[in-house]
Amino acid sequence: MNRTSQTGGDTPAQSNVHPPPLAIALDARACDVRDPVAVAARIPDAASREPGTRVCVLGAATRGGGWLGRWRRSVPVPRAARCTALLARGYVGIGAGVDEESGAEMAWGVAP
């Protein structure tokens, strides 16, 4: 849908629509979640994402493993490892915190 500027011109107003975010849940069986290099290998390069895409790395890695995996506890992923991995992959505006709605611990970055 095209919208005109408030001045009444024919130029479409700039869209404030951002690309959908990408959430990454790590698998503790596939990498050492304490190692930023191993975590970075699981995060897509920022250059491969549309500018403005927010990438979130969850603070708990799964242990996976079939139907028994549901009862196994998750493995915490240190904030430092997640934030360092995002920086290494080229993201900007890096931060970390707890989501108010879900209570999930996450780190995030934005593709430039």
C-alpha positions, -999 to +999 in steps of 0.1 A: +000+000+000+014+034-010+010+063+014+016+099+005+035+122+027+017+145+051+025+174+029+002+160+003+029+152-022+030+121-045+061+107-029+055+075-008+064+079+028+093+059+040+083+026+055+092+018+091+088-019+084+118-039+096+127-074+083+114-102+106+138-111+134+158-144+134+160-164+167+188-189+171+186-217+196+219-235+200+224-273+204+249-281+232+256-314+215+268-296+183+292-271+198+309-259+230+284-232+240+311-215+262+333-209+232+326-177+213+342-191+181+320-222+183+289-201+189+298-177+160+300-207+137+262-213+143+252-176+136+247-164+100+271-137+088+255-102+091+262-095+054+239-124+045+210-107+062+188-078+050+200-045+067+181-039+099+174-076+106+176-084+143+192-117+152+186-130+187+206-158+203+188-176+231+205-180+264+198-216+269+210-244+245+191-276+241+207-309+248+185-325+221+184-363+217+150-377+208+120-381+231+142-382+263+156-348+254+124-332+265+131-340+301+168-330+301+177-296+314+190-270+290+225-257+291+231-220+298+251-201+271+271-173+286+262-138+275+298-130+268+300-159+243+268-149+226+276-112+223+312-118+212+299-142+186+275-116+172+303-090+171+325-115+153+298-121+126+295-084+119+264-074+138+260-039+154+238-026+182+246-057+203+229-061+236+215-087+260+187-090+285+156-108+295+124-108+274+096-093+295+069-115+280+086-149+279+113-145+306+138-158+281+174-147+284+187-135+250+215-116+232+208-097+200+225-078+172+213-059+141+226-064+106+241-031+094 
